[in-house]
Amino acid sequence: MEFQKNILLVDDEKEVLETWSDLLKESIENCQVSKAINREEALSMLEKGTPYSVALVDLRMPDEKDGLAVISDIHGLSPFTTIFAFSAYLNPLNIDESFKNGAFAVIDKGWQYQEKITINLVQSGIALYNLHKSHLYELSEVLTNVCDTDFYFIEHNERVSEYAVMIGEKLLSGSGGKWKDVNIEELRIGGRLHDIGKAFIPKEILGKPGKLSDEEYMLVKTHVKKGAELIKKESTTLQNIRLAIEEHHLWYAPSDRGVGYPVEKGQQARKGNEISQMGRILAVADALDAMTSNRFFDKDRPLEEVIEVLLDFSKDQFDPEIIKIFGEKEFVERVRTFRDAEAKKRDEAKKRKEMK
């Protein structure tokens, strides 16, 4: 996993931004610094999906609530980022509010040796961010490899992860803030873990060619709840992902064609925007890979044919806002490039297997 050293600076004084940017670049090798002079600029940078390891936010800006609002924005959009609030005008109230909004620590601009202390804190924040991320990736790797011994399903999970990230990045870049709650790192991990509950389904059922019996299909559908329960048991830091795993087979607009699953007896299924944004994205990514790399056929379905199916089911199964991006040539070509590369890898692996 790549070690991230992306730092976000937010201050309403350009001179302060330049001074701190230069200091950080001189003191921390290979760090990348983004500078925002107000909340609007900070939000724009966050919505691009850059994984910021540390954010330094000035509390005192023209609108006295802006600093706290930026901290809240960062914490909501990038929950793994280590946030430092800094100000020359600290008081018990704004210190308390900083922590409530998601700051990890508060720095007094009036401290002696403040620059050295801040650099040390930023370096610690970078290490903390990367440690947290490596723990999550390690957990997803362990769960995937221990529970999922079928190579096809391991590959499927990796592809769903990549498709989910592509979709998330596209929605973040062109939605005008509508999809601002999407977290790319959570999508990446969620894609890898979305089918983890299939570890509890007999392999002969998962690998059965042809149609499943009603009893077998009912058993396969339990993988959603079993996967969510496993995540809940193993980690308290993956609860957004747990929710998305529970939801990725629910239909956006239930119709006479289906409602999805799981639906508790006597209860109505979640639908529309009641389903989390991550759950809706994973639903499309999962279907996209299932249709473009079906394990039981020699040839994958053409991408254009798959897009037609997705468009048809945007009436009920999928969020039409997500399916809309498949009408954009640049995005489709990105999907095609990845899909073709994966198909080539599968063909090469198949040939190597046949040669043994």
GUNUGU-170421 format. One record per residue (C-alpha): residue number from 1; x, y, z. Coordinates in nm, 3 decimals. Example, Ala and Ser with C-alpha at 12.3 -4.5 7.8 and 13.67 -1.06 7.14 Angstrom:
! residues 2
<pt 1 <1.230 -0.450 0.780>>;
<pt 2 <1.367 -0.106 0.714>>;
END
This chain:
! residues 356
<pt 1 <0.000 0.000 0.000>>;
<pt 2 <0.138 0.342 -0.100>>;
<pt 3 <0.241 0.567 0.192>>;
<pt 4 <0.035 0.887 0.166>>;
<pt 5 <0.181 1.230 0.249>>;
<pt 6 <-0.092 1.460 0.113>>;
<pt 7 <-0.152 1.763 0.335>>;
<pt 8 <-0.441 2.010 0.314>>;
<pt 9 <-0.381 2.365 0.443>>;
<pt 10 <-0.680 2.593 0.506>>;
<pt 11 <-0.620 2.958 0.603>>;
<pt 12 <-0.769 3.287 0.484>>;
<pt 13 <-0.425 3.454 0.463>>;
<pt 14 <-0.227 3.378 0.147>>;
<pt 15 <0.103 3.465 0.312>>;
<pt 16 <0.040 3.213 0.590>>;
<pt 17 <-0.051 2.947 0.334>>;
<pt 18 <0.270 3.004 0.136>>;
<pt 19 <0.488 3.012 0.450>>;
<pt 20 <0.346 2.688 0.587>>;
<pt 21 <0.348 2.519 0.247>>;
<pt 22 <0.720 2.596 0.202>>;
<pt 23 <0.800 2.489 0.558>>;
<pt 24 <0.617 2.157 0.525>>;
<pt 25 <0.782 2.078 0.191>>;
<pt 26 <1.127 2.157 0.334>>;
<pt 27 <1.069 1.950 0.649>>;
<pt 28 <0.876 1.646 0.520>>;
<pt 29 <1.024 1.456 0.228>>;
<pt 30 <0.797 1.401 -0.076>>;
<pt 31 <0.491 1.559 0.084>>;
<pt 32 <0.225 1.716 -0.140>>;
<pt 33 <0.054 2.030 -0.009>>;
<pt 34 <-0.286 2.161 -0.124>>;
<pt 35 <-0.380 2.518 -0.022>>;
<pt 36 <-0.733 2.649 0.031>>;
<pt 37 <-0.807 3.009 0.127>>;
<pt 38 <-1.167 2.949 0.234>>;
<pt 39 <-1.424 2.679 0.302>>;
<pt 40 <-1.545 2.672 -0.059>>;
<pt 41 <-1.196 2.597 -0.193>>;
<pt 42 <-1.140 2.333 0.075>>;
<pt 43 <-1.467 2.160 -0.015>>;
<pt 44 <-1.377 2.163 -0.384>>;
<pt 45 <-1.045 1.991 -0.310>>;
<pt 46 <-1.204 1.735 -0.078>>;
<pt 47 <-1.471 1.645 -0.334>>;
<pt 48 <-1.200 1.546 -0.584>>;
<pt 49 <-1.131 1.246 -0.361>>;
<pt 50 <-0.763 1.314 -0.287>>;
<pt 51 <-0.663 1.102 0.016>>;
<pt 52 <-0.538 1.368 0.259>>;
<pt 53 <-0.338 1.219 0.545>>;
<pt 54 <-0.330 1.547 0.743>>;
<pt 55 <-0.526 1.873 0.739>>;
<pt 56 <-0.422 2.198 0.911>>;
<pt 57 <-0.720 2.431 0.954>>;
<pt 58 <-0.714 2.788 1.084>>;
<pt 59 <-1.007 2.844 1.318>>;
<pt 60 <-1.020 3.222 1.279>>;
<pt 61 <-1.145 3.312 0.931>>;
<pt 62 <-1.376 3.596 0.819>>;
<pt 63 <-1.682 3.392 0.910>>;
<pt 64 <-1.603 3.280 1.265>>;
<pt 65 <-1.780 2.948 1.203>>;
<pt 66 <-1.584 2.867 0.884>>;
<pt 67 <-1.289 2.701 1.057>>;
<pt 68 <-1.513 2.469 1.257>>;
<pt 69 <-1.727 2.400 0.949>>;
<pt 70 <-1.418 2.303 0.747>>;
<pt 71 <-1.310 2.062 1.024>>;
<pt 72 <-1.657 1.908 1.016>>;
<pt 73 <-1.645 1.886 0.633>>;
<pt 74 <-1.309 1.708 0.636>>;
<pt 75 <-1.413 1.469 0.910>>;
<pt 76 <-1.729 1.380 0.719>>;
<pt 77 <-1.575 1.344 0.374>>;
<pt 78 <-1.240 1.195 0.474>>;
<pt 79 <-1.282 1.025 0.814>>;
<pt 80 <-0.927 0.881 0.819>>;
<pt 81 <-0.760 1.224 0.783>>;
<pt 82 <-0.578 1.350 1.094>>;
<pt 83 <-0.708 1.705 1.150>>;
<pt 84 <-0.523 1.978 1.341>>;
<pt 85 <-0.700 2.305 1.429>>;
<pt 86 <-0.467 2.599 1.482>>;
<pt 87 <-0.525 2.954 1.598>>;
<pt 88 <-0.370 3.243 1.789>>;
<pt 89 <-0.708 3.302 1.955>>;
<pt 90 <-0.786 2.981 2.139>>;
<pt 91 <-1.040 2.966 2.419>>;
<pt 92 <-1.217 2.681 2.602>>;
<pt 93 <-1.522 2.711 2.374>>;
<pt 94 <-1.351 2.689 2.033>>;
<pt 95 <-1.114 2.419 2.160>>;
<pt 96 <-1.411 2.210 2.273>>;
<pt 97 <-1.597 2.273 1.946>>;
<pt 98 <-1.289 2.176 1.745>>;
<pt 99 <-1.275 1.835 1.909>>;
<pt 100 <-1.651 1.787 1.872>>;
<pt 101 <-1.624 1.860 1.498>>;
<pt 102 <-1.348 1.605 1.445>>;
<pt 103 <-1.010 1.767 1.521>>;
<pt 104 <-0.740 1.533 1.649>>;
<pt 105 <-0.546 1.811 1.825>>;
<pt 106 <-0.542 2.189 1.864>>;
<pt 107 <-0.228 2.398 1.805>>;
<pt 108 <-0.174 2.742 1.959>>;
<pt 109 <-0.002 2.974 1.710>>;
<pt 110 <0.149 3.158 2.004>>;
<pt 111 <0.346 2.859 2.134>>;
<pt 112 <0.722 2.895 2.160>>;
<pt 113 <0.887 2.664 1.904>>;
<pt 114 <0.543 2.640 1.743>>;
<pt 115 <0.683 2.562 1.397>>;
<pt 116 <0.893 2.270 1.520>>;
<pt 117 <0.607 2.136 1.732>>;
<pt 118 <0.365 2.160 1.439>>;
<pt 119 <0.601 1.980 1.201>>;
<pt 120 <0.641 1.699 1.455>>;
<pt 121 <0.263 1.678 1.499>>;
<pt 122 <0.207 1.669 1.123>>;
<pt 123 <0.463 1.389 1.086>>;
<pt 124 <0.286 1.198 1.364>>;
<pt 125 <-0.048 1.264 1.193>>;
<pt 126 <0.084 1.125 0.863>>;
<pt 127 <0.206 0.812 1.041>>;
<pt 128 <-0.128 0.773 1.222>>;
<pt 129 <-0.327 0.806 0.900>>;
<pt 130 <-0.117 0.547 0.719>>;
<pt 131 <-0.119 0.311 1.017>>;
<pt 132 <-0.498 0.330 1.030>>;
<pt 133 <-0.528 0.269 0.657>>;
<pt 134 <-0.282 -0.020 0.661>>;
<pt 135 <-0.482 -0.180 0.942>>;
<pt 136 <-0.800 -0.159 0.734>>;
<pt 137 <-0.630 -0.301 0.425>>;
<pt 138 <-0.468 -0.575 0.630>>;
<pt 139 <-0.805 -0.664 0.780>>;
<pt 140 <-0.971 -0.677 0.438>>;
<pt 141 <-0.683 -0.888 0.301>>;
<pt 142 <-0.700 -1.134 0.591>>;
<pt 143 <-1.078 -1.168 0.572>>;
<pt 144 <-1.072 -1.209 0.196>>;
<pt 145 <-0.790 -1.463 0.180>>;
<pt 146 <-0.893 -1.670 0.481>>;
<pt 147 <-1.263 -1.680 0.398>>;
<pt 148 <-1.258 -1.685 0.020>>;
<pt 149 <-1.061 -1.977 -0.121>>;
<pt 150 <-1.227 -1.962 -0.465>>;
<pt 151 <-0.988 -1.769 -0.693>>;
<pt 152 <-1.272 -1.642 -0.914>>;
<pt 153 <-1.443 -1.475 -0.621>>;
<pt 154 <-1.119 -1.317 -0.499>>;
<pt 155 <-1.069 -1.170 -0.848>>;
<pt 156 <-1.435 -1.066 -0.863>>;
<pt 157 <-1.401 -0.875 -0.535>>;
<pt 158 <-1.089 -0.694 -0.661>>;
<pt 159 <-1.264 -0.593 -0.984>>;
<pt 160 <-1.576 -0.474 -0.801>>;
<pt 161 <-1.343 -0.266 -0.582>>;
<pt 162 <-1.187 -0.100 -0.889>>;
<pt 163 <-1.522 -0.040 -1.060>>;
<pt 164 <-1.664 0.109 -0.738>>;
<pt 165 <-1.368 0.348 -0.714>>;
<pt 166 <-1.409 0.452 -1.079>>;
<pt 167 <-1.780 0.521 -1.025>>;
<pt 168 <-1.716 0.704 -0.697>>;
<pt 169 <-1.446 0.927 -0.848>>;
<pt 170 <-1.670 1.014 -1.143>>;
<pt 171 <-1.965 1.100 -0.919>>;
<pt 172 <-1.745 1.311 -0.691>>;
<pt 173 <-1.601 1.508 -0.982>>;
<pt 174 <-1.927 1.598 -1.153>>;
<pt 175 <-2.217 1.591 -0.910>>;
<pt 176 <-2.210 1.944 -0.771>>;
<pt 177 <-2.173 1.808 -0.419>>;
<pt 178 <-2.465 1.565 -0.436>>;
<pt 179 <-2.231 1.269 -0.379>>;
<pt 180 <-1.994 1.447 -0.140>>;
<pt 181 <-2.040 1.179 0.128>>;
<pt 182 <-1.874 0.917 -0.093>>;
<pt 183 <-1.537 0.806 0.051>>;
<pt 184 <-1.302 0.653 -0.205>>;
<pt 185 <-1.097 0.451 0.043>>;
<pt 186 <-1.411 0.303 0.199>>;
<pt 187 <-1.537 0.216 -0.150>>;
<pt 188 <-1.209 0.042 -0.228>>;
<pt 189 <-1.228 -0.170 0.087>>;
<pt 190 <-1.605 -0.220 0.058>>;
<pt 191 <-1.563 -0.361 -0.292>>;
<pt 192 <-1.311 -0.613 -0.166>>;
<pt 193 <-1.540 -0.721 0.118>>;
<pt 194 <-1.887 -0.696 -0.039>>;
<pt 195 <-1.921 -1.074 -0.090>>;
<pt 196 <-1.726 -1.185 0.217>>;
<pt 197 <-2.036 -1.365 0.348>>;
<pt 198 <-2.001 -1.620 0.067>>;
<pt 199 <-1.733 -1.780 0.285>>;
<pt 200 <-2.025 -1.941 0.469>>;
<pt 201 <-2.192 -2.080 0.154>>;
<pt 202 <-2.090 -2.430 0.036>>;
<pt 203 <-1.847 -2.406 -0.256>>;
<pt 204 <-2.038 -2.665 -0.457>>;
<pt 205 <-2.338 -2.430 -0.458>>;
<pt 206 <-2.136 -2.117 -0.544>>;
<pt 207 <-1.959 -2.301 -0.824>>;
<pt 208 <-2.261 -2.485 -0.959>>;
<pt 209 <-2.309 -2.431 -1.334>>;
<pt 210 <-2.667 -2.371 -1.440>>;
<pt 211 <-2.968 -2.264 -1.240>>;
<pt 212 <-2.979 -2.302 -0.862>>;
<pt 213 <-3.274 -2.468 -0.691>>;
<pt 214 <-3.502 -2.245 -0.482>>;
<pt 215 <-3.342 -2.383 -0.164>>;
<pt 216 <-2.990 -2.321 -0.294>>;
<pt 217 <-3.076 -1.966 -0.401>>;
<pt 218 <-3.225 -1.890 -0.059>>;
<pt 219 <-2.903 -2.012 0.100>>;
<pt 220 <-2.687 -1.799 -0.132>>;
<pt 221 <-2.890 -1.489 -0.040>>;
<pt 222 <-2.789 -1.532 0.325>>;
<pt 223 <-2.434 -1.424 0.233>>;
<pt 224 <-2.537 -1.059 0.269>>;
<pt 225 <-2.636 -1.080 0.636>>;
<pt 226 <-2.353 -1.321 0.717>>;
<pt 227 <-2.098 -1.083 0.565>>;
<pt 228 <-2.237 -0.784 0.753>>;
<pt 229 <-2.233 -0.980 1.078>>;
<pt 230 <-1.870 -1.079 1.021>>;
<pt 231 <-1.764 -0.718 0.964>>;
<pt 232 <-1.956 -0.606 1.272>>;
<pt 233 <-1.780 -0.869 1.480>>;
<pt 234 <-1.429 -0.806 1.347>>;
<pt 235 <-1.408 -0.427 1.328>>;
<pt 236 <-1.569 -0.118 1.478>>;
<pt 237 <-1.405 0.102 1.211>>;
<pt 238 <-1.584 -0.047 0.911>>;
<pt 239 <-1.946 0.023 0.998>>;
<pt 240 <-2.019 0.231 0.685>>;
<pt 241 <-1.889 -0.063 0.485>>;
<pt 242 <-2.097 -0.307 0.689>>;
<pt 243 <-2.410 -0.107 0.603>>;
<pt 244 <-2.322 -0.102 0.231>>;
<pt 245 <-2.268 -0.479 0.234>>;
<pt 246 <-2.617 -0.520 0.382>>;
<pt 247 <-2.765 -0.301 0.108>>;
<pt 248 <-2.587 -0.385 -0.217>>;
<pt 249 <-2.857 -0.631 -0.332>>;
<pt 250 <-3.151 -0.400 -0.250>>;
<pt 251 <-3.334 -0.240 -0.543>>;
<pt 252 <-3.339 0.138 -0.571>>;
<pt 253 <-3.704 0.149 -0.687>>;
<pt 254 <-3.873 -0.186 -0.613>>;
<pt 255 <-4.113 -0.293 -0.889>>;
<pt 256 <-4.294 -0.601 -1.013>>;
<pt 257 <-3.953 -0.716 -1.145>>;
<pt 258 <-3.809 -0.737 -0.793>>;
<pt 259 <-3.726 -0.570 -0.461>>;
<pt 260 <-3.386 -0.719 -0.386>>;
<pt 261 <-3.273 -0.871 -0.058>>;
<pt 262 <-3.247 -0.910 0.237>>;
<pt 263 <-3.597 -0.803 0.342>>;
<pt 264 <-3.712 -0.899 0.690>>;
<pt 265 <-4.050 -1.068 0.713>>;
<pt 266 <-4.326 -0.815 0.775>>;
<pt 267 <-4.098 -0.519 0.693>>;
<pt 268 <-4.053 -0.302 0.386>>;
<pt 269 <-3.718 -0.301 0.208>>;
<pt 270 <-3.507 0.013 0.218>>;
<pt 271 <-3.527 0.190 -0.117>>;
<pt 272 <-3.417 0.502 -0.301>>;
<pt 273 <-3.203 0.737 -0.096>>;
<pt 274 <-3.272 0.529 0.215>>;
<pt 275 <-2.996 0.307 0.074>>;
<pt 276 <-2.650 0.451 0.144>>;
<pt 277 <-2.456 0.602 -0.145>>;
<pt 278 <-2.189 0.334 -0.103>>;
<pt 279 <-2.453 0.061 -0.113>>;
<pt 280 <-2.594 0.201 -0.438>>;
<pt 281 <-2.249 0.226 -0.598>>;
<pt 282 <-2.151 -0.128 -0.495>>;
<pt 283 <-2.477 -0.259 -0.644>>;
<pt 284 <-2.382 -0.123 -0.987>>;
<pt 285 <-2.015 -0.224 -0.962>>;
<pt 286 <-2.114 -0.578 -0.861>>;
<pt 287 <-2.360 -0.614 -1.151>>;
<pt 288 <-2.112 -0.464 -1.397>>;
<pt 289 <-1.848 -0.723 -1.315>>;
<pt 290 <-2.096 -1.011 -1.294>>;
<pt 291 <-2.207 -0.938 -1.650>>;
<pt 292 <-1.864 -0.866 -1.801>>;
<pt 293 <-1.670 -1.158 -1.652>>;
<pt 294 <-1.912 -1.446 -1.601>>;
<pt 295 <-1.715 -1.749 -1.486>>;
<pt 296 <-1.944 -1.999 -1.660>>;
<pt 297 <-1.902 -1.867 -2.016>>;
<pt 298 <-1.598 -1.872 -2.245>>;
<pt 299 <-1.664 -1.519 -2.370>>;
<pt 300 <-1.753 -1.208 -2.174>>;
<pt 301 <-2.058 -1.009 -2.277>>;
<pt 302 <-1.979 -0.699 -2.487>>;
<pt 303 <-1.960 -0.385 -2.276>>;
<pt 304 <-2.223 -0.210 -2.491>>;
<pt 305 <-2.467 -0.493 -2.422>>;
<pt 306 <-2.396 -0.470 -2.048>>;
<pt 307 <-2.458 -0.095 -2.051>>;
<pt 308 <-2.793 -0.154 -2.224>>;
<pt 309 <-2.892 -0.391 -1.943>>;
<pt 310 <-2.780 -0.138 -1.678>>;
<pt 311 <-2.985 0.134 -1.852>>;
<pt 312 <-3.290 -0.092 -1.858>>;
<pt 313 <-3.259 -0.165 -1.487>>;
<pt 314 <-3.203 0.201 -1.397>>;
<pt 315 <-3.585 0.214 -1.397>>;
<pt 316 <-3.595 0.008 -1.080>>;
<pt 317 <-3.289 -0.189 -0.964>>;
<pt 318 <-3.020 0.080 -0.988>>;
<pt 319 <-2.994 0.449 -0.902>>;
<pt 320 <-3.045 0.629 -1.237>>;
<pt 321 <-2.798 0.901 -1.130>>;
<pt 322 <-2.523 0.638 -1.124>>;
<pt 323 <-2.623 0.471 -1.450>>;
<pt 324 <-2.625 0.811 -1.622>>;
<pt 325 <-2.243 0.822 -1.614>>;
<pt 326 <-2.232 0.518 -1.844>>;
<pt 327 <-2.357 0.751 -2.116>>;
<pt 328 <-2.028 0.946 -2.102>>;
<pt 329 <-1.770 0.824 -2.353>>;
<pt 330 <-1.464 0.907 -2.142>>;
<pt 331 <-1.593 0.708 -1.845>>;
<pt 332 <-1.696 0.411 -2.060>>;
<pt 333 <-1.348 0.402 -2.217>>;
<pt 334 <-1.191 0.397 -1.870>>;
<pt 335 <-1.411 0.100 -1.778>>;
<pt 336 <-1.332 -0.071 -2.109>>;
<pt 337 <-0.955 -0.028 -2.065>>;
<pt 338 <-0.964 -0.183 -1.719>>;
<pt 339 <-1.200 -0.461 -1.825>>;
<pt 340 <-0.986 -0.553 -2.130>>;
<pt 341 <-0.671 -0.564 -1.917>>;
<pt 342 <-0.845 -0.794 -1.668>>;
<pt 343 <-0.972 -1.019 -1.950>>;
<pt 344 <-0.618 -1.047 -2.085>>;
<pt 345 <-0.491 -1.147 -1.740>>;
<pt 346 <-0.761 -1.415 -1.713>>;
<pt 347 <-0.677 -1.554 -2.058>>;
<pt 348 <-0.307 -1.572 -1.973>>;
<pt 349 <-0.382 -1.743 -1.642>>;
<pt 350 <-0.606 -1.993 -1.822>>;
<pt 351 <-0.331 -2.075 -2.075>>;
<pt 352 <-0.074 -2.125 -1.798>>;
<pt 353 <-0.314 -2.360 -1.622>>;
<pt 354 <-0.372 -2.561 -1.942>>;
<pt 355 <0.004 -2.595 -1.999>>;
<pt 356 <0.061 -2.758 -1.659>>;
END
